[in-house]
Amino acid sequence: MAGGGRSGPGRRRGGRRQGRGLDWSRRPERGSASLWLLAVGLALVVFSLGAAAVGSARVARHQARVAADLGALAGAAHALDGAGAACARAAAIAAANSARVGRCALDGLDLQLTVEVPVEPLPGLRRIATATARAGPVRG
């Protein structure tokens, strides 16, 4: 045969290498493992961000409850001094717990206090966690 005439596994025909095994140029799933890995990684990142946002909102909610409870108890202790003194004491305790007073009302000797705690569960997303508590003397 002219030109060597060898046809073997290393010989090129039509620009493709012929050899033992599979012809990878014809398999449609080439590189799909990388795409699956990226998709799973993206899903994990999105899930983690969602879980962090929910956790942050829950912490702010608990913080608001604590501030409202403690502020109402402290304010109710000063209910005999009037609404101004009771609400001022409640606001001081709420501020010490990183909250601000939304509403404070004295009903007889009972103090009802609503506090707000700002929270940013995701960057650029600001929300307000609120809680209301009522405190007064024990009635038997």
N, C-alpha and C positions, 0 to 999 in steps of 0.2 A: 504494500500500500504506500502511496505517495504521502510525503509529509509525516512520516512516522506512523500514521494510521492507528495509533493507540486510542482506545476509548476505555477509560477507567474511571474510578471514583473521583479523581482529582481533575478530570478534564471538563472544561467549560463548553456548554452548548447553549446557544441563544442567550448568553449573558448571565445565566444562572449556574451555580455550581451544582453538579450532580454528585450525590454521594449517598452513603448509607444513612439511614434514619429518615426523619421527617423533613419535608420542605417547609421551613418556617415562614417563608414569604407568602404562603397561601393560607395560613391559619388566621382566622379573624380575631382570636382572643389574645394576640400578641400584645403585651403591655397592659393587659387588663388588671393584673395584680396590683400595679401601681395605682391605678384609678380606684380600685376597691380600698386600698390602704388609705388613700386621701379622703375618700368618702367616709370611712369609719372614723378617721381622725377628726374630720369636720363635725361629724355627729357627736363625738365625745366632747369637743370644745363647746358646741351649742348646748348640750345637756349640762355641762359644768357651769356655764354662765347662767342658765336658768335656775339651777340648784342654788347658786350663790345669791341670785336675786331674791329667791324665795326665803332663803336663810336670813338675808339682810332685812327683809320686810318683817319677818317674825321677831327678830331681835328688837327692832324699833317698836313693834307692838307691845312686847313685854316691857320694854323700857317705859313706854307711855303708861301702861297699867301700874307699874311700880310708882312712877311719879304722881299719878292721880291718887292712888291709895295713900301714900305718905303725905301728900299735900292736903288731902281732905282730912286726914286724922290730925295733922298739925293745926289746920285752920279751925277745925271743930273745937279744939282745946281753947281757942280764943274767941269762941262764939259769944260769950257774955260781954266782950269788949266792943262788939258791934261788927257789922259787915265789913267795914273798911279794914279793921285790924285783922279779922279772920282771913279775909282774902289776901291781905298783904303777906301774912305768915304762910299761907298756902302757896302763893306765888314764889316766895323765897325758897321753899322746899322743892317746888317743881323746877325752879331754875337750877338748883343744886343737882338735880337729876337730869339735866340737859333737856328740859321741856319748857314750853311756855304755856301760860294759862289762856285758854280759849274762852271759857265762861266760868264765872264764880258767883254763886247765889247762896244766900243764907235764908233758910226757911225755918223760922223758929230757932231751935238750937242745932238743926241739921245743916250741914254745909255740903252743897253739891258742886263738884269741881270737874271741869272738862279741860284736859291738857292736850297739847299737840307736840309731836316729835317729828322733825323733818327727816326723811330718809331718801337716799339715792340708790335704789336697788341695781340700776344699770347706769352707766355713764350717760348723762344728758336726760335722765328720767327721774324727776323729783316728785315725791309723794309725801303725804302727811299721815302719820299714824296718830289716831286719836283714841282717847280712853276717858271714861267718866266714872267717877267714884262718889259715893255719898257716905258721910260719917256724922255721927251725932251721939248723944247719950244713950245708954242702954235703957230700954223700956221693958218693964216687967209685967 
